[in-house]
């Protein structure tokens, strides 16, 4: 499998549109299309950003070794409901994520009162 095919799998795994993925990774949509079509190979900073922001195994992304996703010990103990919530959150735009965080912080503050 080529790197552009693995990149497509990451986008599908994240349940994001190509446009949303480009926005999340802070790259021009045209650049992402070039990566996905194989016209250009993704650069190292871009691949590192994917690995760090989306918890994707960089070895898998580069050379298809290991699993796509890296799970920390804490993530392995999340319930299916929590994982679903995180997946929905991860598929949102940065603007929506900020709004969700404001709302959650407000709710948490109210519960403490």
C-alpha positions as CSV (number, residue, x, y, z in Angstrom):
1,X,0.0,0.0,0.0
2,X,1.4,3.4,-0.9
3,X,1.7,6.4,1.4
4,X,-1.1,8.2,-0.3
5,X,-3.4,5.2,0.2
6,X,-2.4,5.1,3.9
7,X,-3.2,8.8,4.1
8,X,-6.6,8.1,2.7
9,X,-7.2,5.4,5.3
10,X,-6.3,7.9,8.1
11,X,-8.8,10.3,6.8
12,X,-11.5,7.6,6.6
13,X,-10.5,6.3,10.1
14,X,-11.0,9.8,11.4
15,X,-14.4,10.0,9.7
16,X,-13.4,13.3,8.2
17,X,-14.0,14.9,4.8
18,X,-10.9,15.7,2.8
19,X,-11.6,19.4,3.3
20,X,-12.0,19.0,7.1
21,X,-8.8,17.0,7.3
22,X,-6.9,19.7,5.4
23,X,-8.2,22.3,7.8
24,X,-7.4,20.2,10.9
25,X,-3.8,19.7,9.6
26,X,-3.5,23.4,8.6
27,X,-2.5,22.7,5.0
28,X,-4.1,23.9,1.7
29,X,-6.7,21.7,0.3
30,X,-4.8,21.6,-3.0
31,X,-1.7,20.3,-1.2
32,X,-3.7,17.5,0.4
33,X,-5.2,16.6,-3.0
34,X,-1.7,16.4,-4.4
35,X,-0.7,14.0,-1.6
36,X,-3.8,11.9,-2.1
37,X,-3.3,11.6,-5.8
38,X,0.3,10.7,-5.5
39,X,1.5,13.8,-7.4
40,X,3.6,14.7,-4.4
41,X,4.8,12.8,-1.4
42,X,3.9,14.2,2.0
43,X,6.7,16.0,3.8
44,X,8.0,14.9,7.2
45,X,6.6,17.8,9.2
46,X,3.1,17.1,7.8
47,X,3.4,13.4,8.6
48,X,4.7,14.2,12.1
49,X,1.7,16.5,12.7
50,X,-0.7,13.7,11.7
51,X,1.0,11.3,14.1
52,X,0.9,13.8,17.0
53,X,-2.5,15.3,16.5
54,X,-4.4,12.2,15.6
55,X,-2.4,9.6,17.6
56,X,-1.5,7.8,14.4
57,X,1.5,5.4,14.4
58,X,4.2,7.2,12.3
59,X,5.9,3.9,11.4
60,X,2.6,2.6,10.0
61,X,2.1,5.9,8.1
62,X,5.6,5.8,6.6
63,X,6.3,2.1,6.0
64,X,3.1,0.3,7.0
65,X,4.7,-1.4,10.1
66,X,2.6,-1.9,13.2
67,X,-1.0,-0.7,13.8
68,X,-2.5,2.4,12.4
69,X,-3.5,3.8,15.7
70,X,-1.4,4.2,18.9
71,X,-3.4,3.6,22.0
72,X,-2.1,4.8,25.3
73,X,-2.9,2.9,28.5
74,X,-5.6,5.4,29.4
75,X,-7.3,5.2,26.0
76,X,-7.5,1.4,26.3
77,X,-9.7,1.8,29.3
78,X,-12.3,4.1,27.7
79,X,-15.8,2.9,27.3
80,X,-17.3,2.6,23.9
81,X,-19.4,5.6,24.6
82,X,-16.3,7.7,25.5
83,X,-14.5,6.5,22.4
84,X,-17.6,7.4,20.3
85,X,-17.6,10.9,21.9
86,X,-13.9,11.4,21.2
87,X,-14.3,10.3,17.6
88,X,-17.2,12.8,17.1
89,X,-15.1,15.5,18.8
90,X,-12.0,14.7,16.6
91,X,-14.1,14.9,13.4
92,X,-15.2,18.5,14.3
93,X,-13.6,21.6,12.9
94,X,-11.3,23.6,15.3
95,X,-14.0,26.2,15.7
96,X,-16.5,23.7,16.8
97,X,-14.0,22.0,19.1
98,X,-13.4,25.4,20.8
99,X,-17.2,25.9,21.3
100,X,-17.6,22.4,22.7
101,X,-14.8,23.0,25.2
102,X,-16.4,26.2,26.3
103,X,-19.7,24.5,26.8
104,X,-18.1,21.5,28.7
105,X,-16.1,23.8,31.0
106,X,-19.3,25.8,31.8
107,X,-21.2,22.6,32.6
108,X,-18.3,21.3,34.7
109,X,-18.2,24.6,36.6
110,X,-22.0,24.5,37.3
111,X,-21.7,21.0,38.6
112,X,-19.0,22.0,41.1
113,X,-21.1,24.8,42.4
